[in-house]
């Protein structure tokens, strides 16, 4: 996740809706010059969010990922930093794919001898520039809409390892419904990651509490803790703590 300007967000939205839009057409829609649009596209390309083409650009990621990355940007960054602070030198960890979880990799700079096992392709750019990290990508089928490796091979890949901590994501969770995902494939991955760890921590912005995804992953009591933002209601925090979870609120 990189910081982008409001105009860059608008350009990404235009390209997500119709990648055939030209520089001229985008300049007319946004009522700015073509020079400005080209400058914005250059910046987006440098951030790895678009691929330049003759007369325009293509989104570098699936529209579903781009849409998810637009929401709760600041909260996700703070949660990611707090999660990275929980990693100790020498730890073996699992990071499950999502839009919040892979962000923690860039905050691991300075940690030594950390081995990451992941199915997230979004984690790779951050891991690549950090020489102190070892990273294992599990095998399986790449799904562009999730920027993730999924399927039976990915589940089996996670099951080969034992780690100190697993950092999980979710599409929604609550004390009653537990932790959920939008698909059975994702649910199986997250469940396996939790089973192979001594401590499993959920990284979820406050909007996820009270929502329920399609596929059940596990009960809330199977978590060790939640890292979330200050938007979480106090009543929700008490519910989680009453179930024995540690709740870390980031400001």
N, C-alpha and C positions, 0 to 999 in steps of 0.2 A: 504494500500500500504506500503510495507516494502522495505528497501534497499536490493538489491541483487547484488552479484558479476557477472562479465561477464561469468564466468564458470557456475554459478548457472543458469543464463539465458539460456545458451546453454543446460544444463540438462533439464530445463523445456521445452524447445523447442523439444528436443528429446522425452520426455515423452508425450508431447502434440500430436506429430505425431504418436507415437507408444508406448503406455503405457506398452507393454510387454517386452520392452528392459531390459536386465539384467545389473547388475553392471559391469560384465565382458564386455558385448557388448558396454556399454557407455564408459568404460575406453579405449577400442580399437578405438572408434570413436573420442574421444577427446585426445587420445594419452597421457593419464595420468594413474597413477596406480589405482588399485581397492581400495586401502586404501584411496586415495584422493577422489574418487567418493563416497565412503561410508561416508567420512567426510562431503562432500558437501550435500549429501542426509540428513544426520543428521541435518545440519544447516537449510536446507529447511523445514524439518519436524518441527523444533523448531519455525520457522517463520510461520508455518501453511499453507505452500504452497504445501506440498506433504504428502501423507500417506505412511509410510514404509510398504513394503510387503517382503515376503521371496525372497531374491535375487534381489530386485529392489524397485520400488515405483510407486505410482499412483498420478497424479495431484489432489490436493485438490479442485481445482476449474475447471469449464468448460473451455475447450480450448479457447473459444471465449473471456472469461474474462481474461485469462492469456495473450492472444495476445494483448488485449487493455491495460493491465497494463504495458506492456513493453514500451509504447510510451509516450514521454514527461513527464517522471517521475519527474524530478526536477521542471518543470513548474507546474505540478499538486499539488505538495506539497506546493509550494509557494502560489498558488491560494487558496488552502485549509486553510492555515494559515491566509491569509488576510480575507477570509470569516469568520473564527472563531472570528477574531478581531471585526467584525461587530455585534456580538451577545453580548447583555447586560445581566447582572444579572436579573433574573426574566422573561426573554423572553420565549415565546412559539414560536417554529419554526418548519417548515417543511423542511426536507431534502429528495429530490427525488433521487432515485437510480441512480447510475452511477459509474464510476471509479475515478472521481475527488471529487464529492460531499461528499461521506462518510468519506473521509480523514479528513474533517474539525472537525469531532467529537473528534479526539485525541488532537486537539489543543484547545478544550474547557475546558481542565483541569484548575481548578482555578476559573471558572465561578460558580456562585451559583444559584440554583433554576431555572435551564434551563430545559424546557420540550420539547423533540424532538418527532415529529410525522414523521414516515418514512416508506417507503416500501423497504428499502435497507437492505439486510442481511449482506453486507460488513461492515455496521456501527456497528454491534453488538459487535465485539471484542473490539472496542475502548470504546463503551458505558459501557461495562461490568466492566471495571477497573476504571471507574470514578463515585464515589459514589454521586457526587453532581448533576448528571444528572437523569432526568426521561425520559423514552423512551417508546413510544407507537408504536407498529408494526401493521400496518393495515392488515386486513385479505385479503384472496384471494388465487390465485394459484402461487406457487413458480416456478420461471423459472430459472433453473441453468445457462443458457446461459447469463443471465443478472444479476444474484445474486439479484433478485428482486421479490417482490410480485406484481402480475399484475392481470388484469381482472376487471369485474364489481364490485366485492366486495371491491377491493382495491380503486377504484374510489369513491365508496360510503363511504368508510372509511375516506378518506381525506375530503370529503364533510361534515363530522360531526364536523369539528374543525374550529376554527378561530385563526390565528396566527399573530404575529407581522411581521415575515419575512419568506419567502420561498426561499430556495436555489435550483436552477434548473440546470439541465444539458441539453445537446443537442448533436445531431449528426451533426449539421451544422446550421449556421444562417447567415443572411445578412439583409441589410436594405430593399431590394426589396422582398425577399422571406420570411422574418420573421424567426421564430424559428421552426426547424423541427426535426423529430425523424425518426428512421428506421422502426417503426411500429405504427399502429393506436392505439394499446393498450398503448404503452408508451406515445404517444401524448396526449391521454385522461387523463392519470395520471398527466402529467406535467401541462396541462391546468387547471385541477381542483385544483392542488396545488397553482397555481398562483391566481386563483379566490378567494381562501380562506385566502389570506394574505393581510396585509396592504402594504407590500413592497416585490416585487419579484426581486431577483438578479440572474443573469445567471453566472454560473461558467464554463468558457470554455477556454481552451488553444487556442493560436492564430491560430493554424491549422484549427480550426472549422469555422473561418470566411470565408464566400464566398462559403462554401459547402452547399449542399441542400439534406436533407434526404427525405425519401419516403412520410412521413405523416406530414402535416402542423399542428403546435401546436397553434400559435398565431402570430399576427403582432409584429414587433419589438417595436412599440410604447406602447405596453402593458407591457413592462418591465420597471423597475425603474433604473436598472443599470447592468453593466457587470464587472466582475472581470476576468482579463486575464493577459497574460504575455507580456514581452517587444517585442516579435516577431510580435505583431500586427502592421500592417503598419499604418503610420501616417494618410494616406488618409482614412483608415477604421475608425480610431479613430474619425476623424473629422465628417465622415458620421454619426456615432453613436451619437456623441454629438449634431450634428445639429438636430437630431430627439428627443432631450430632455433627453437622457440617461446620467447618470454619468458613466464614464469609469475609473476604477481603474486598473492601470498597475503595476504589481509586478515585481521587478527585482531579 
